[in-house]
Amino acid sequence: MTRPYEALTIEQVAAFPRPGAVVPGALGFTPDSAAVTYLYSAEGSLVRSLWRYDIATGERTVLAGPPPASTNEGELSREEEFRRERARLRELGVTAYQWARTAAKPLLLVPGGGRLFVSIDGGPLEELPGCDNAIDPHLSPDGTQVAFVRAGDLYVAAVPGGAPRRLTHDAGDGLTNGLAEFMAQEELDRDRGFWWDPTGRRIAFIRADERHIPVYPVVHQGKDVVDIEHHHYPFAGERNAVLRLGVVEVESGAVHWLDTGEDDDIYLARVAWRPDGVLTAQVLSRDQLDLRLLAFPGGEPTRLIDEHSEPWLNLSNDTRLLETGEILRSSEATGYRHLSLHAPDGRELRALTSGEWVVTRLVSLDERARVAYFSGTKDGVTERHLYAVSLDGGEVRRLTEGAGWHDCVVSADGTRFVDTHSTRERAARITLRRTSDGGEEAVLFEAPDVTAEQLGLAPPEIVTLPAADGATTLYGALYRPARLEPGKRYPLVVSVYGGPHAQRVIDDWSMTVDLRAQYLAQRGFAVLKVDNRGSANRGLAFEAPIHREPGRVEIEDQAAAVRWLAANYDFVDIGRVGIYGWSYGGYATLMAMLREPELFRVGVAGAPVTHWDGYDTAYTERYISTPQRNPEGYRESSVMAHVDALRGKLMLVHGMVDENVHFRHTARLMVALAAAQKEYDTLIFPEERHMPRDAKGLEYQERRVLGYLEQHL
């Protein structure tokens, strides 16, 4: 039997998509719940088409192939390029689609290459005229109109045709209408800036004014012509964009501005219309300790729910506004995220879930049956399952079968769900199931030959170990050296992220197709991943230790994990330990090298934050407050404060047009290392952003990084 990955090459390590990762994505149901739609590449590439699976007949059809100018990243507009970066999106072709929820006939919108295409009642896709360079398009509920942003202003066009009309008129450099500002996209999980009302007569939108924020230049120096991007980037402790919430009348273009409070130094975290046509908004305080749910009946603000959380407030997308006026939402009031139902005036009626586990996502709400469907960690933090609970209270019911990772979507009529299920041993299998009993109705996708054994990959072992405090249990993943010889010790490499809002140790296929870890294991390394205190989905108390001083507790836990591993696995050579990570993981790599220099001998730090005063407001202030209010925390969490401790071999990797973690972070560290007379190596990519994309560049990067670890360990 040919096992194509049992002797991995650098080319395989660098290649995308990963083995077993070409599966249907963006799964959903048609509005009538009669079919399942999804994005998929039958050729096994990153370029996807839109497919339809008819539930009654089992027939599969392609609804839309790749739109023009959507299969090459070089042909995308810069705004689309930035949006893809915010979403960490590699796929091309059809990357999004929408159904009009209440259209008389099925109406499908497929954006691509800055153009808009629609299909009505199953007909062929036709381009909407005059909609070139459309950003973030959204259909009205009945599908008769589409709104989008162009050059920073909000437009509306009739469907299937008609010249677009401009609804706002004052956009300019640093001023946008209807577009999610950088901070919302990057740090608040809000990727849109306008919302249709239920009637299609009004659109709520956000006006974001960043003109007062100094421009940060990002210079392209790897091309034949110098190109300079100008970003209004709000650094920690400095001024944010000023946001206003408005409602525009589609027919007349009249704009009504809403009162969100006297303080304009806030985040507009979420915006939604109630079924009765009343607008609501969730307003998050600048210090991210307080969240207000406001409603605007008659245009005047009414406060429905106030939520306060320490040491910070984690946002969710779990709020649903019911036809009855009730409000379904989640919060971490108990220390763990759970669902609760509230009266129309905001009073809590009942908690729907409870316990020392978390609801990770509200998947769907069936108002007719009064059932909420959600995913969570009730059956273990390294797994995900779909659960159901009645809005009227009662026991939580689990719907998914089999250990591992289940990612689910529920039909609008609440009768079925699609379950994408994978484990470390097997790539995703996608099935159509009943919500009544979880029973299987059809297999939508499976690749029976894509297993770890048949590919020649060894799934990592999930281990439990004590944190540095001796009391908290951590989860880790261990990739053993491929060929263990009795009595021989092998070098260890730690793959680290370490930061909040992330969980890396899971029973999912993505763990097995971490080909860098697999390559190292095949070359005689042990590789370890650990979710230290501060990481996600274990409750607020588990996250809280990083408050006001990151880069300390994370490293204590990573170091404790290495020592525990060496004490319990006799093949680990604690004298040869390396570490690598990207972004926050790059920061954690540097802090590990500096806080534990006798333990971590080699480090590869990719796109690292090196001083938190150089990162953005929303993320940084959530965890460390501002430099003005917490100067000591900023000083101690800075990499530059500890460079004198460097003893081992260090490689710095960074893209020079990274508009998220600016190359300035690595540049500042290089200056400090030179001043301290510390040796280091660099791997610089002049035309890469935060997520490297160039195929040859990725191959070169893997060759250099893996070679560095082999050479020095």
VEXMARLO-967866 format. One line per field, with one value per residue (C-alpha): x, y, z. Coordinates in nm, 4 decimals. Layout:
BEGIN
u <- (X,...)
v <- (Y,...)
w <- (Z,...)
END
This chain:
BEGIN
u <- (0.0000,0.1341,0.1397,0.2088,0.3046,0.5096,0.8284,0.7319,0.9103,0.9479,0.7252,0.4461,0.4850,0.4462,0.1558,-0.2070,-0.4692,-0.3683,-0.4431,-0.8016,-0.8859,-1.0652,-1.4145,-1.7441,-1.7380,-1.9726,-2.2486,-2.6037,-2.9629,-3.1779,-3.4480,-3.7123,-3.4875,-3.5226,-3.1552,-2.8053,-2.5628,-2.1882,-1.8561,-1.6312,-1.3462,-1.3969,-1.0426,-0.8945,-0.7600,-0.8200,-1.0574,-1.4127,-1.7546,-2.1031,-2.2899,-2.6460,-2.7592,-3.1297,-3.2506,-3.5465,-3.3594,-2.9952,-2.9041,-2.5964,-2.5606,-2.3154,-2.4971,-2.1998,-1.8479,-1.5654,-1.6688,-1.4348,-1.1305,-1.1828,-0.9254,-0.6114,-0.5364,-0.3350,-0.6528,-0.8478,-0.8960,-0.6932,-1.0083,-1.0974,-0.7376,-0.7650,-1.0999,-0.9519,-0.6632,-0.9008,-1.0845,-0.7567,-0.9027,-0.6894,-0.9661,-1.0490,-1.3306,-1.6702,-1.5894,-1.9365,-2.3007,-2.6397,-3.0024,-3.2763,-3.4626,-3.8194,-3.8106,-4.1182,-3.8904,-3.5460,-3.2937,-2.9209,-2.6427,-2.2830,-2.0205,-1.6832,-1.3981,-1.5768,-1.8831,-2.2284,-2.4156,-2.7705,-2.9785,-3.3585,-3.5737,-3.2913,-3.2040,-2.8510,-2.6304,-2.6511,-2.4351,-2.6004,-2.5092,-2.3189,-2.2076,-1.8344,-1.6037,-1.8882,-1.7709,-1.9694,-2.2987,-2.6188,-2.9611,-3.2748,-3.4872,-3.7228,-3.4390,-3.5658,-3.2628,-2.8964,-2.6893,-2.3127,-2.0249,-1.8164,-1.5381,-1.6528,-2.0183,-2.3346,-2.5200,-2.8409,-2.9453,-3.2608,-3.2517,-3.2314,-3.1288,-3.1207,-2.8534,-2.7182,-2.8179,-2.5782,-2.7287,-2.4439,-2.2229,-1.9415,-1.6863,-1.3213,-0.9805,-1.0457,-1.4260,-1.6537,-2.0257,-2.1497,-1.8075,-1.6750,-1.3747,-1.0371,-1.0847,-1.4262,-1.2990,-0.9701,-1.0598,-1.4379,-1.5546,-1.7831,-1.7164,-2.0054,-2.1130,-2.4769,-2.7983,-3.1305,-3.4503,-3.7163,-3.9173,-3.6303,-3.7195,-3.4408,-3.0755,-2.8914,-2.5261,-2.2139,-2.0245,-1.6611,-1.4425,-1.0717,-0.9406,-0.7922,-0.5904,-0.2343,-0.1537,0.0811,0.2590,0.3134,0.5695,0.5922,0.9632,0.9789,0.8164,0.9459,0.7454,0.7333,0.3794,0.2774,-0.0377,-0.1735,-0.3495,-0.5286,-0.4023,-0.5071,-0.2252,-0.2962,-0.3868,-0.4456,-0.7695,-1.0037,-1.2355,-1.5416,-1.8503,-2.2046,-2.5055,-2.7500,-3.0593,-3.1071,-3.4457,-3.3811,-3.6379,-3.5604,-3.2003,-3.2860,-3.0531,-3.1534,-2.8730,-2.9266,-2.8137,-2.5783,-2.4739,-2.2697,-1.9393,-1.8217,-1.5118,-1.6914,-1.7187,-2.0373,-1.9997,-2.3204,-2.6216,-2.9471,-3.3116,-3.5900,-3.8667,-4.0979,-3.8666,-3.6979,-3.3206,-3.0925,-2.7233,-2.4694,-2.2383,-1.9084,-1.7141,-1.3603,-1.2178,-1.4241,-1.5737,-1.9325,-2.1776,-2.5158,-2.7937,-2.9931,-3.3187,-3.4381,-3.8194,-3.9191,-3.5491,-3.4921,-3.2592,-3.3956,-3.1509,-3.2497,-2.9504,-2.6356,-2.3523,-2.0330,-1.7439,-1.4006,-1.1193,-1.2646,-1.5793,-1.5619,-1.8005,-2.0146,-2.2502,-2.5166,-2.7889,-3.1202,-3.4270,-3.7466,-4.0861,-4.2294,-4.0038,-3.7943,-3.4155,-3.1916,-2.8279,-2.5152,-2.2906,-2.0080,-2.1838,-2.1188,-1.7566,-1.8485,-2.0393,-2.3996,-2.7353,-3.0202,-3.3633,-3.4778,-3.8104,-3.8679,-3.7656,-3.4367,-3.5226,-3.3736,-3.6439,-3.4291,-3.0852,-3.0949,-2.7508,-2.5128,-2.2054,-1.8258,-1.8198,-1.8865,-2.1294,-1.8914,-2.1528,-2.5267,-2.5782,-2.9479,-3.2831,-3.6093,-3.8681,-4.1647,-4.0500,-3.8808,-3.5521,-3.1989,-2.9186,-2.5636,-2.2133,-2.0119,-1.7638,-2.0121,-1.8548,-1.4931,-1.2905,-1.1018,-1.4276,-1.7264,-2.0828,-2.4210,-2.6771,-3.0401,-3.2271,-3.5818,-3.6357,-3.8833,-3.6164,-3.5287,-3.2454,-2.9758,-2.9921,-2.6846,-2.7454,-2.4053,-2.2522,-1.8904,-1.5906,-1.4111,-1.5016,-1.8505,-1.9225,-2.2945,-2.5540,-2.9306,-3.2052,-3.4439,-3.7386,-3.5464,-3.5915,-3.2393,-2.8778,-2.5556,-2.2750,-1.9114,-1.7316,-1.3605,-1.1108,-0.7337,-0.7547,-0.9964,-1.0671,-1.4088,-1.7222,-2.0306,-2.3776,-2.7363,-2.9150,-3.2472,-3.2725,-3.5369,-3.2941,-2.9625,-3.0195,-2.8367,-3.0363,-2.7649,-2.3903,-2.3055,-1.9312,-1.6736,-1.3234,-1.2773,-0.9189,-0.8181,-0.7134,-0.3966,-0.2923,-0.3477,-0.1657,0.1295,0.0763,0.0771,-0.1995,-0.0698,-0.1420,-0.3574,-0.2108,-0.3154,-0.0566,-0.0339,0.0110,0.2921,0.0607,0.0373,-0.3412,-0.4728,-0.4993,-0.3705,-0.4210,-0.1356,-0.0716,0.2417,0.3842,0.6275,0.9450,0.8603,1.1195,1.2024,1.5156,1.5386,1.7549,1.7915,1.6822,1.5392,1.5194,1.1881,1.0257,0.7358,0.4787,0.3229,0.0460,-0.0293,-0.2595,-0.6250,-0.9235,-0.7529,-0.7554,-0.5102,-0.5330,-0.8454,-0.9540,-0.9739,-0.8140,-0.6339,-0.4068,-0.2880,-0.2269,-0.0010,0.2663,0.5446,0.4977,0.4726,0.7892,0.9823,0.8496,0.9564,1.3027,1.3516,1.1978,0.9259,0.6779,0.4541,0.1561,-0.0017,-0.3002,-0.1613,-0.3623,-0.4912,-0.6208,-0.9846,-1.2865,-1.2013,-1.3862,-1.2878,-1.0820,-0.8637,-0.8114,-0.7593,-0.3963,-0.2613,-0.4476,-0.2274,0.0971,0.1061,0.4182,0.4663,0.2077,0.2005,0.5748,0.5581,0.3030,0.4926,0.8127,0.6300,0.4899,0.8378,0.9728,0.6714,0.7181,1.0866,1.0064,0.7386,0.8695,1.2224,1.2881,1.2777,1.6156,1.5569,1.8966,1.7760,1.4509,1.3354,1.0208,0.8404,0.5207,0.3493,0.1849,0.1081,0.3007,0.5957,0.5715,0.5484,0.8527,1.0583,0.9432,1.0197,1.3724,1.4218,1.2411,1.3620,1.6965,1.8444,1.5484,1.4651,1.7854,1.6479,1.3551,1.1830,0.9545,0.7177,0.5445,0.5896,0.4519,0.7558,0.6036,0.2314,0.2411,0.2817,-0.0323,-0.3945,-0.6370,-0.9170,-0.7076,-0.4303,-0.6428,-0.8775,-0.5948,-0.3447,-0.5439,-0.3682,-0.0028,-0.1183,-0.3023,-0.0650,0.2880,0.4542,0.2563,0.3591,0.7206,0.7444,0.5548,0.7863,1.0355,1.2911,1.2977,1.4498,1.6918,1.9952,1.8816,1.9098,2.1417,2.0193,1.9855,1.7058,1.5495,1.3056,1.0538,0.8336,0.6527,0.7317,0.3776,0.2097,-0.0595,-0.1655,0.1567,0.3730,0.7276,0.8210,0.7893,1.0739,1.2709,1.2559,1.3727,1.6619,1.7808,1.7589,1.9421,2.2235,2.2499,2.2793,2.5309,2.3103,2.3326,2.0196,1.9118,1.6394,1.4021,1.2284,0.9603,0.9208,0.5791,0.4036,0.1337,0.0476,-0.0567,0.2052,0.0431,0.3051,0.3586,0.7305,0.7775,0.6062,0.8310,1.1398,1.0184,0.9667,1.3064,1.4759,1.2771,1.2940,1.6595,1.7291,1.5703,1.7549,2.0885,2.0776,1.8974)
v <- (0.0000,0.3420,0.5767,0.9182,1.1050,0.8519,1.0136,1.3800,1.6264,1.9998,2.0514,1.8523,2.0399,2.3743,2.2783,2.3883,2.2515,1.9967,1.6264,1.5520,1.9220,1.9465,1.8928,2.0776,2.4071,2.6970,2.4386,2.5636,2.4859,2.6569,2.8787,2.6092,2.3460,2.1243,2.1222,2.1599,2.4045,2.4094,2.5225,2.2516,2.1913,1.8660,1.9057,1.9149,2.2709,2.5933,2.7178,2.6292,2.6194,2.6337,2.3009,2.1956,1.8615,1.7885,1.6082,1.4339,1.2970,1.2943,1.4810,1.7061,2.0055,2.2925,2.6211,2.8486,2.8038,3.0426,3.3980,3.5935,3.7492,3.5347,3.2594,3.4703,3.6715,3.9171,4.0259,4.1143,4.4713,4.5825,4.6091,4.2477,4.1514,4.3072,4.1391,3.8016,3.8701,3.9551,3.6267,3.4291,3.2989,3.1019,2.9656,3.1274,3.1012,3.1147,3.2162,3.3306,3.3081,3.4194,3.3190,3.5775,3.4595,3.5535,3.5783,3.4580,3.2491,3.1136,3.3931,3.3355,3.5955,3.4998,3.7753,3.7327,3.9452,4.2624,4.1763,4.0470,3.7578,3.6402,3.3361,3.3592,3.0473,2.8169,3.0099,3.0769,3.3246,3.6723,3.9699,4.2704,4.5727,4.8652,4.6817,4.6643,4.6925,4.6002,4.5240,4.3164,4.2841,4.1781,4.0993,4.2505,3.9836,3.9526,3.9544,4.2507,4.4654,4.4322,4.6784,4.7046,4.9400,5.1027,5.3538,5.3809,5.4710,5.2636,5.1782,4.9925,4.8294,4.6583,4.2850,4.1586,4.4927,4.8674,5.1271,5.1349,5.4361,5.5946,5.6260,5.8020,6.0748,6.1773,5.8940,5.9794,5.8845,5.7566,5.7938,5.5059,5.4306,5.0736,4.9112,4.7293,4.9226,4.7504,4.6985,4.5357,4.2957,4.2058,4.1933,4.2024,3.9336,4.1810,4.1738,4.3864,4.7468,4.7579,4.5615,4.5477,4.5865,4.3109,4.5124,4.6087,4.9768,5.0802,4.9978,5.0461,5.1316,5.2376,5.5522,5.5053,5.8166,5.7367,6.0651,6.1685,5.8447,5.8950,5.7127,5.4158,5.3470,4.9944,5.0001,4.7395,4.7141,4.3764,4.4848,4.6714,4.9783,5.1122,5.1081,5.2598,5.1640,5.4092,5.2594,5.4443,5.2032,5.2711,5.1760,5.0694,5.3648,5.5950,5.7164,5.4758,5.5349,5.7422,5.5403,5.6590,5.4361,5.5571,5.4375,5.5343,5.5265,5.3348,5.5199,5.8772,5.8464,6.0322,5.9405,5.9309,5.9173,5.7220,5.8047,5.5356,5.7366,6.0406,5.8548,5.8205,5.6218,5.2883,4.9851,4.9060,4.5346,4.4005,4.5435,4.3604,4.4301,4.2793,4.1028,4.3960,4.6386,4.7880,4.8253,4.6946,4.7473,4.6034,4.8781,4.7678,5.0039,5.1010,4.9079,4.6022,4.5439,4.6496,4.5587,4.7276,4.5905,4.8893,4.8984,5.2031,5.2038,5.5261,5.6027,5.6645,5.4375,5.1915,4.9910,4.6222,4.4363,4.5467,4.2970,4.3466,4.1002,4.0789,4.0738,4.1368,4.0678,3.8156,3.8923,3.6274,3.6022,3.4233,3.6870,3.6068,3.8327,3.6273,3.6981,3.6796,3.9680,3.7355,3.7501,3.4431,3.5089,3.3708,3.5185,3.4232,3.5479,3.2127,3.2048,2.9706,3.0723,2.9556,3.0281,3.2177,3.3397,3.6948,3.8745,4.1530,4.4087,4.2290,4.0501,3.7023,3.4376,3.1287,2.9831,2.7137,2.5591,2.5439,2.3658,2.3746,2.3592,2.6153,2.6805,2.7547,2.8643,2.9058,2.7158,2.7729,2.8628,2.6904,2.9404,2.7252,2.4324,2.6654,2.4759,2.6162,2.4186,2.4826,2.3372,2.3041,2.1197,1.9326,1.5976,1.7092,2.0156,1.8461,1.7484,1.9362,1.8120,1.9488,1.9805,2.0885,2.2518,2.3814,2.7542,2.6552,2.4727,2.1074,1.8677,1.9281,1.6666,1.5599,1.4972,1.3979,1.0531,0.9470,1.0995,1.3841,1.7154,1.7899,2.1118,2.1392,2.3501,2.3146,2.3591,2.6546,2.4241,2.2581,1.9023,1.8214,1.9074,1.8574,1.7105,1.7519,1.5016,1.4284,1.2822,1.2645,0.9256,1.0151,1.3115,1.4716,1.2696,1.4818,1.3444,1.4649,1.3799,1.4209,1.6593,1.4356,1.1551,1.2334,0.9502,0.9478,1.0109,1.0478,1.0727,1.4025,1.3498,1.0990,1.0022,0.6538,0.6363,0.9531,0.8181,0.8704,0.5089,0.5092,0.8402,0.7325,0.9887,0.9236,1.1025,1.2870,1.1512,1.3752,1.3964,1.5647,1.7298,1.9768,2.3494,2.5352,2.6089,2.2337,2.2521,2.3188,2.0447,2.1225,1.9370,1.8655,1.6868,1.4781,1.3762,1.0945,1.0396,0.7996,0.5365,0.5098,0.3159,0.1804,0.3970,0.6745,1.0309,1.2639,1.6415,1.8090,2.0972,2.2892,2.4263,2.7183,2.9734,3.0420,3.3396,3.3981,3.3174,3.0068,2.6344,2.4110,2.0690,1.9079,1.5680,1.6821,1.5914,1.9289,1.8024,1.5103,1.7157,1.9606,1.8584,2.0614,1.8668,1.5403,1.6191,1.6809,1.3596,1.1643,1.3219,1.2103,1.4875,1.4809,1.7676,1.9033,2.1398,2.2618,2.4855,2.6844,2.8939,3.1955,2.9963,2.9512,2.7350,2.6541,2.9417,3.2882,3.1703,2.9657,3.2657,3.5258,3.4592,3.6527,3.9674,4.2803,4.0897,3.8478,3.6483,3.5172,3.2519,3.1139,3.0509,2.9042,2.6504,2.5700,2.5166,2.3025,2.0925,2.0301,1.9248,1.7011,1.5388,1.4736,1.3214,1.0899,0.9998,0.8651,0.9320,1.3128,1.4870,1.7917,1.9245,1.9710,2.1680,2.4111,2.6170,2.7843,2.9845,3.2493,3.5794,3.5435,3.2183,3.4171,3.6398,3.3342,3.1836,3.4934,3.5130,3.1434,3.1959,3.4891,3.3753,3.0126,3.0417,2.7262,2.5176,2.6536,2.6378,2.7187,2.9382,3.0375,3.3363,3.4198,3.7607,3.8264,4.1099,4.2396,4.5306,4.5629,4.9403,4.8659,4.6548,4.7594,4.8954,4.6399,4.3251,4.4688,4.6712,4.3773,4.1878,4.4505,4.7754,5.0815,5.1860,5.4873,5.2746,4.9775,5.0974,4.8223,4.5506,4.6887,4.7162,4.3621,4.2045,4.3646,4.1313,4.4119,4.4316,4.0823,4.0576,4.0405,3.6904,3.5441,3.2429,3.0178,3.0292,3.2560,3.3014,3.5882,3.5467,3.8325,3.9701,4.3349,4.4259,4.2693,4.5280,4.3503,4.2767,4.5358,4.4502,4.7306,4.4751,4.2663,4.5770,4.7129,4.3793,4.3681,4.7064,4.5875,4.2625,4.4542,4.6910,4.3900,4.2257,3.9168,3.7020,3.6197,3.5063,3.6494,3.5278,3.8299,3.8271,4.1735,4.1024,3.8855,3.9915,3.8301,3.5038,3.3949,3.2950,3.2730,2.9042,2.9301,3.1564,2.9007,2.6268,2.8404,2.9266,2.5615,2.4660,2.7376,2.6880,2.3094,2.3196,2.5612,2.3312,2.0285,2.2095,2.3413,2.0574)
w <- (0.0000,-0.0975,0.1998,0.0467,0.3631,0.5598,0.4262,0.4145,0.1908,0.2398,-0.0640,0.1022,0.4306,0.2532,0.0250,0.0615,0.0847,0.3470,0.2878,0.3785,0.3997,0.0645,0.2006,0.1559,0.3462,0.4177,0.4560,0.4796,0.3958,0.1370,0.2921,0.2327,0.4003,0.0909,-0.0034,0.1365,-0.0247,0.0147,-0.1340,-0.2721,-0.5147,-0.7046,-0.8386,-0.4883,-0.5156,-0.3222,-0.5965,-0.4965,-0.6621,-0.5106,-0.4986,-0.4140,-0.2686,-0.3087,0.0044,-0.1603,-0.4629,-0.3561,-0.6750,-0.6706,-0.9005,-0.9390,-0.8864,-0.9499,-1.0743,-0.9888,-1.0867,-1.3150,-1.1441,-0.8337,-0.8862,-0.8563,-0.5436,-0.7518,-0.9315,-0.6156,-0.4983,-0.1991,0.0138,-0.0688,0.0006,0.3475,0.4166,0.3216,0.5572,0.8418,0.7785,0.7371,0.4108,0.1631,-0.0602,-0.3944,-0.6495,-0.4797,-0.1235,-0.0112,-0.1111,0.0243,-0.0065,0.0294,0.3401,0.2442,-0.1366,-0.3253,-0.5482,-0.4510,-0.5011,-0.4709,-0.4579,-0.5427,-0.5143,-0.6777,-0.8050,-0.6938,-0.9057,-0.8085,-0.9677,-0.8944,-0.9773,-0.9574,-0.9183,-1.0180,-1.3332,-1.4558,-1.2746,-1.4217,-1.3340,-1.1726,-1.3856,-1.2389,-0.9244,-0.9948,-0.6912,-0.4552,-0.1017,0.1519,-0.0427,0.1365,-0.0050,0.1411,0.3151,0.0159,-0.2373,-0.4394,-0.3502,-0.2708,-0.0698,-0.0731,-0.0002,-0.2710,-0.2072,0.1529,0.0829,0.0998,-0.2240,-0.3077,-0.6354,-0.7515,-0.8245,-1.0973,-1.2515,-1.2213,-1.1694,-0.8107,-0.6007,-0.3545,-0.0070,0.1746,0.0334,0.2662,0.2545,0.2182,0.3494,0.7010,0.6819,0.5799,0.5856,0.6156,0.6328,0.9379,1.0619,1.1098,1.4827,1.4370,1.1721,1.3374,1.7070,1.7652,1.5219,1.3417,0.9693,0.8487,0.8920,0.7732,0.8298,0.6404,0.8438,0.8105,0.5561,0.3248,0.3620,0.5994,0.6517,0.9780,0.9241,1.1084,1.0174,1.1173,1.1404,1.1656,1.0264,1.3614,1.3891,1.2613,0.9398,0.9634,0.6315,0.5054,0.2231,-0.0540,-0.1322,-0.3027,-0.6286,-0.9294,-0.8256,-0.4717,-0.3320,0.0025,0.1913,0.4474,0.7487,1.0273,1.2928,1.6554,1.8901,2.2484,2.4664,2.1690,2.0102,1.8374,1.5454,1.6367,1.5497,1.4844,1.4335,1.1708,0.9861,0.6217,0.4479,0.1259,-0.0858,0.0192,0.1396,0.4616,0.7500,1.1181,1.3753,1.6967,2.0499,2.1807,2.4860,2.5824,2.5645,2.2037,2.3057,2.2736,2.0477,1.8577,1.9074,1.7517,1.5657,1.4857,1.4018,1.6076,1.4130,1.4976,1.3163,1.6242,1.5982,1.8739,1.9405,2.1809,2.3080,2.4615,2.6872,2.5880,2.8848,2.7757,3.1172,3.0416,2.7652,2.7145,2.4975,2.3700,2.1747,1.9802,1.9672,1.7979,1.7581,2.1305,2.3314,2.5873,2.7950,2.8091,2.9535,3.1341,3.1645,3.3647,3.3611,3.5245,3.4263,3.0786,2.8804,2.5956,2.3120,2.1420,1.8455,2.0466,2.0882,1.9148,1.9128,1.9042,1.7462,2.0988,2.2034,2.4213,2.4027,2.3891,2.4683,2.6314,2.8973,3.1323,3.4443,3.6177,3.5016,3.2156,2.9021,2.9198,2.7582,2.9209,2.8119,2.8857,2.8781,2.6215,2.8855,2.9472,3.2740,3.2929,3.2824,3.3174,3.2679,3.0008,3.0559,3.3519,3.4807,3.4616,3.0826,2.8120,2.5300,2.2442,1.9883,1.9540,1.6279,1.5601,1.7122,1.6201,1.7400,1.6390,1.8522,2.1073,2.0891,2.0919,1.9269,2.0438,2.0444,2.3614,2.5804,2.8000,2.7066,2.7189,2.6304,2.3446,2.1711,2.0274,2.0069,1.9047,2.1819,2.2082,2.4943,2.5265,2.5770,2.8460,3.0453,3.0856,3.0215,2.7645,2.4860,2.2868,1.9162,1.7739,1.7990,1.8186,1.9901,1.8173,1.6614,1.5276,1.3393,1.2674,1.0896,1.1472,0.8876,0.9080,0.9799,1.2633,1.1350,1.0172,1.0698,0.8775,1.0863,0.9808,1.2012,1.2180,1.4609,1.4779,1.3047,1.0234,0.7969,0.7906,0.7162,0.6487,0.7112,0.7063,1.0304,1.2087,1.5022,1.6612,1.7439,1.5716,1.3287,0.9950,0.6754,0.4127,0.3638,0.1942,0.1817,0.2942,0.1944,0.3395,0.2144,0.3988,0.7346,0.9293,0.8767,0.5012,0.4538,0.6652,0.9417,1.3154,1.5126,1.8168,2.1622,2.3831,2.7340,3.0574,3.2783,3.5661,3.5121,3.6861,3.9797,4.0498,4.0756,3.7252,3.4640,3.1153,2.7877,2.5528,2.2254,2.1816,1.8442,1.9168,1.7158,1.4350,1.5233,1.8921,1.9843,2.3393,2.5619,2.3063,2.3822,2.1205,2.0924,2.1745,1.9893,2.1452,1.9010,2.0847,2.0464,2.4102,2.3677,2.4531,2.2309,2.0929,2.1659,1.9836,2.1510,2.0043,1.8750,1.5153,1.1818,1.1707,1.4488,1.2396,0.9245,1.1053,0.8597,1.0192,1.3424,1.1461,0.9492,1.2693,1.4249,1.1174,1.1436,1.5030,1.7116,1.9731,1.9267,2.2025,2.1972,2.5208,2.5896,2.8818,3.1243,2.9352,2.6386,2.5428,2.6282,2.9888,3.1568,3.2746,3.5735,3.3390,3.1084,3.3810,3.4892,3.1886,3.2985,3.3006,3.2351,2.9411,2.8694,3.2214,3.3169,2.9621,2.9763,3.3256,3.1997,2.8798,3.0790,3.3361,3.0516,2.9093,3.2488,3.3093,2.9689,3.0291,3.3692,3.2301,2.8837,2.8958,2.5259,2.5718,2.5903,2.8113,2.7099,2.3495,2.3571,2.0902,2.0445,1.7546,1.7083,1.4974,1.5995,1.9722,1.9392,1.8063,2.1130,2.3403,2.1673,2.2420,2.6039,2.6509,2.5170,2.7537,3.0696,3.0494,2.8638,3.0170,2.9013,2.5551,2.3485,2.0010,1.8976,1.5734,1.6286,1.3413,1.3118,1.6855,1.8912,2.0777,2.2715,2.3347,2.2960,1.9243,1.8912,1.8482,2.1057,2.1329,2.1661,2.3800,2.6202,2.6795,2.8458,2.9669,2.9953,2.8502,2.8753,3.0753,3.3348,3.3462,3.2636,3.4666,3.2882,2.9503,3.0586,3.1991,2.9074,2.6518,2.4858,2.4755,2.8554,2.8735,2.5776,2.8055,2.9048,2.5536,2.5440,2.2629,1.8869,1.7650,1.4224,1.3543,1.0696,0.9493,0.6439,0.5771,0.4633,0.7668,0.8436,1.1648,1.3555,1.1854,1.0823,1.3221,1.6062,1.4701,1.3719,1.7281,1.8624,1.6152,1.7407,2.1024,2.0250,1.8556,2.1504,2.3826,2.1441,2.1054,1.7943,1.5957,1.2497,1.0275,0.7578,0.6045,0.3322,0.1736,0.0165,0.2776,0.5224,0.8557,0.6908,0.4342,0.1045,-0.1702,-0.2537,-0.3245,-0.0252,0.1986,0.0681,0.1259,0.4762,0.5737,0.4340,0.6404,0.9619,0.9686,0.8691,1.1530,1.4115,1.2758,1.2628,1.6180,1.7980)
END
